[in-house]
Amino acid sequence: MKPIIALLYDFDKTLCTTDMEDYAFIPALGMTPSEFWDIANSFGQQNHMDGLLAYMYTMIDECRKRDIRLDRAFLIRCGHSIELFPGVREWFGRINAFGAAQGVEIEHYVLSSGLREIIEGSGICHEFKQIYACEFLYSDEGLASWPKLDVNFTNKTQFIYRINKGVLDVSDDRTLNSSMPDDSKRVPFTNMIYVGDGLSDVPCMKMTRAYGGQAIAVYQDSNRQAVEELLSRQRVDFIFPADYREGSGLDTTVKNIIRKMAIADVLTEENARQYRQIGQFDLPDQASLFD
């Protein structure tokens, strides 16, 4: 099998220009984004709730008050209005082709605190090997009734372990927590590139970098200063404008990282091959060769 390199993305303000609920869902309630988020955040603080569970509850509650049918079809339609950054739609095919030319397979994953159902309506969900995002459980009538998955800022890191081990089913904790030799893990941490936009991504960025991967922060003019601070504090390796078009700084650097990772994989395999070859011979004191 070809070595695998995984690109892990946040979604809101990383692949699209703002919070995904702001495009169509919140306007459908007759509210502004600030009004909705004020209600959700206040509700969470008053009840000492996880902020994401609070906003998912608020979505259900506000739709119920307005007799809006909160089902998968509605949320997927909301995703049709998402505005992606320049070059995002063409990005995946181009990066996949570049990886293939380097002798590696590229996989793309989403780790988002937004909603899976809205991402499914964005037009790019087919590009991802797996989407880890907040998700509703639906009743027999098809209505959102309970949070099925909550992907908050810190528990995002568990999904990096899942990708590392190839245990992608969120209900499979037993395999995830089982001991596994490093050389049998599906995607080495050293073959991971995390792309995010801010402080909410820091736990994933820190973890990726700590294990030998790379972290990139993208920015718009509105959050450039915050992203520059991430770089100055060495929380990311690189920062770039959120421009995914061919020839952009982001495009060029990601290709260079992939090229470097591909070379490292070739050298690792050659090293392993030589060790295996040495092991075929009956040497008088084989251990001394590695002292």
C-alpha positions in Angstrom: 0.0 0.0 0.0 1.1 3.6 -0.7 1.8 5.7 2.4 -1.1 7.8 3.4 -0.9 11.5 4.2 -4.0 13.0 5.9 -5.1 16.6 5.8 -7.4 17.5 8.7 -9.6 20.6 8.4 -11.7 22.7 10.7 -14.6 24.0 8.6 -16.0 27.3 9.8 -13.7 30.2 8.8 -11.2 27.6 7.5 -13.0 26.2 4.4 -16.0 28.6 4.5 -16.1 32.3 5.4 -18.1 32.3 8.6 -20.0 30.1 11.0 -22.1 27.7 8.8 -25.3 28.3 10.7 -25.1 32.0 9.8 -25.7 31.6 6.0 -29.2 30.2 5.9 -30.3 28.5 9.2 -30.3 31.6 11.4 -32.0 33.8 8.8 -34.7 31.1 8.4 -35.5 31.8 12.1 -36.0 35.5 11.3 -32.9 36.3 13.5 -29.5 37.8 13.0 -26.4 35.7 13.9 -25.7 37.9 16.9 -29.2 37.4 18.3 -29.1 33.7 17.9 -25.6 33.3 19.4 -26.5 35.6 22.3 -29.4 33.3 23.2 -27.4 30.1 22.8 -24.4 31.4 24.7 -26.5 32.8 27.5 -28.5 29.6 27.8 -25.2 27.6 28.0 -23.8 29.9 30.7 -26.9 29.9 32.8 -27.1 26.1 32.8 -23.3 25.5 32.9 -23.5 23.6 29.7 -21.0 22.6 27.0 -21.4 25.5 24.6 -22.0 23.2 21.6 -24.7 21.3 23.3 -26.3 24.6 24.2 -26.3 25.8 20.6 -27.8 22.5 19.4 -30.5 22.7 22.0 -31.2 26.3 21.0 -31.6 25.2 17.4 -34.2 22.7 18.4 -36.0 25.1 20.7 -36.1 28.1 18.3 -37.4 25.9 15.5 -40.1 24.4 17.7 -41.2 27.9 18.7 -41.6 28.8 15.0 -43.1 25.5 13.8 -40.1 25.0 11.6 -39.4 21.4 10.8 -35.8 20.8 11.9 -35.0 17.7 9.9 -32.0 16.5 7.9 -33.4 17.7 4.6 -33.8 21.3 6.0 -30.3 21.4 7.4 -28.8 20.0 4.2 -30.6 22.7 2.2 -29.1 25.3 4.6 -25.7 24.0 3.5 -26.4 25.0 -0.1 -25.8 28.6 0.9 -22.3 28.1 2.3 -19.7 30.4 0.8 -16.4 28.6 0.4 -13.0 30.4 0.2 -11.5 30.9 -3.2 -10.2 27.6 -4.7 -11.7 25.2 -2.1 -13.8 23.3 -4.6 -10.8 22.6 -6.9 -8.3 22.1 -4.0 -9.0 18.4 -3.2 -8.6 17.0 -6.7 -5.4 19.0 -7.3 -3.8 18.0 -4.0 -4.8 14.3 -4.5 -3.1 14.4 -7.9 0.0 16.0 -6.5 0.2 13.3 -3.8 -0.2 10.5 -6.3 2.7 12.0 -8.3 4.8 11.8 -5.2 3.9 8.2 -4.6 1.5 8.8 -1.6 -2.3 8.7 -1.1 -3.9 11.8 0.2 -7.0 11.6 2.5 -9.0 14.6 3.7 -10.9 14.7 7.0 -13.2 17.3 8.7 -13.0 18.0 12.5 -15.6 20.6 13.0 -17.8 22.0 15.8 -20.3 22.9 13.1 -23.1 20.5 11.9 -22.4 17.5 9.8 -25.8 17.9 8.1 -25.0 21.4 6.9 -21.6 20.3 5.7 -23.3 17.5 3.7 -25.1 20.3 1.8 -22.0 22.3 1.1 -21.2 20.5 -2.2 -17.8 19.2 -1.0 -18.7 16.5 1.5 -17.8 13.8 -1.0 -14.2 14.9 -0.9 -13.7 13.8 2.7 -12.8 10.3 3.9 -14.7 11.1 7.1 -16.6 14.0 8.6 -16.4 14.5 12.4 -18.8 17.2 13.3 -21.8 17.9 15.6 -24.7 15.8 14.6 -28.4 15.3 15.6 -30.2 12.1 16.4 -33.6 12.1 14.7 -37.0 10.9 16.0 -39.3 8.4 14.2 -40.9 11.5 12.7 -37.6 12.6 11.3 -37.1 15.6 13.6 -33.9 16.5 15.4 -34.4 15.4 19.0 -31.1 14.9 20.7 -27.4 15.6 20.0 -25.9 12.4 18.5 -22.3 13.8 18.5 -20.7 16.8 20.1 -17.3 17.8 18.6 -16.0 20.5 20.9 -12.6 22.2 20.9 -10.8 19.7 23.1 -12.5 16.4 22.3 -11.6 17.0 18.7 -8.2 15.4 19.5 -9.8 12.0 20.0 -10.6 12.0 16.2 -6.9 12.5 15.4 -6.2 9.3 17.3 -9.0 7.6 15.3 -7.5 8.7 12.0 -4.1 7.6 13.3 -5.3 4.1 14.1 -7.8 3.8 11.3 -10.7 3.4 13.8 -13.1 5.8 12.2 -16.4 4.5 13.8 -17.2 6.8 16.7 -19.0 4.0 18.5 -15.9 1.8 18.5 -14.0 2.9 21.7 -12.7 -0.6 22.4 -10.5 -0.8 19.3 -9.5 2.9 19.7 -8.2 2.3 23.3 -6.5 -1.0 22.5 -2.7 -1.1 22.3 -1.4 -1.0 18.8 2.3 -1.0 17.6 3.3 2.3 15.9 4.3 0.6 12.7 0.8 -0.9 12.3 -1.1 2.4 12.6 -2.8 3.4 9.4 -1.8 7.1 9.3 1.3 8.1 11.2 1.1 11.4 13.1 4.1 12.5 11.1 2.0 12.2 8.0 -0.7 14.6 9.2 -1.3 18.3 8.3 -3.9 20.2 10.4 -5.5 23.3 8.9 -7.5 25.6 11.1 -8.2 29.3 11.8 -7.8 30.1 15.4 -7.8 29.4 19.1 -10.4 26.8 19.0 -8.0 24.7 16.9 -5.0 25.0 19.2 -5.5 21.6 21.0 -5.4 19.8 17.6 -2.6 22.0 16.3 -0.5 21.4 19.4 -1.1 17.6 19.4 -0.3 17.3 15.7 2.9 19.3 16.0 3.9 17.4 19.2 3.8 14.1 17.3 5.8 15.3 14.3 3.0 16.6 12.0 2.4 20.1 10.7 -0.1 22.8 11.6 -1.3 25.6 9.4 -3.6 28.5 10.3 -5.5 30.4 7.6 -6.9 33.8 8.1 -9.1 36.6 6.7 -8.4 40.3 7.4 -10.7 40.2 10.4 -8.6 37.6 12.3 -5.2 38.1 10.9 -3.8 39.5 14.1 -5.0 36.5 16.2 -3.5 34.1 13.7 -0.2 36.0 13.7 -0.2 35.6 17.5 -0.5 31.8 17.1 2.6 31.9 14.9 4.5 34.1 17.3 3.7 31.7 20.2 4.8 28.8 18.1 1.4 27.1 18.1 1.4 26.7 14.3 4.1 26.1 11.7 2.7 28.4 9.0 0.0 31.0 8.4 -1.6 32.0 5.1 -4.5 33.9 3.8 -7.5 31.5 3.2 -6.8 31.2 -0.5 -6.8 27.6 -1.8 -6.2 28.5 -5.4 -3.3 27.0 -7.3 0.0 28.9 -6.8 -1.2 30.5 -3.6 1.2 30.5 -0.6 -1.0 27.8 1.1 -1.1 25.6 -2.0 2.7 25.9 -2.5 3.5 25.1 1.1 1.1 22.2 1.5 2.7 20.7 -1.6 6.2 21.2 -0.2 5.1 19.5 3.1 3.6 16.6 1.1 6.8 16.3 -0.8 8.9 16.2 2.4 6.6 13.7 4.0 6.7 11.5 0.9 10.5 11.5 1.0 10.6 10.7 4.7 8.3 7.7 4.0 10.6 6.4 1.3 13.6 6.7 3.6 11.7 5.0 6.5 10.8 2.1 4.2 14.4 1.8 2.9 15.7 1.8 6.5 13.2 -0.9 7.5 14.0 -3.0 4.4 17.7 -2.9 5.3 17.0 -4.0 8.9 14.9 -6.9 7.5 17.7 -7.8 5.2 20.3 -7.9 8.0 17.9 -10.1 10.0 18.1 -12.7 7.3 21.7 -13.5 8.1 23.1 -15.4 11.0 25.5 -12.9 12.4 27.7 -13.8 15.4 26.6 -10.7 17.4 23.8 -9.0 15.6 22.9 -6.7 18.5 26.3 -5.1 18.5 25.6 -3.7 15.0 23.1 -1.3 16.5 25.0 -0.2 19.7 
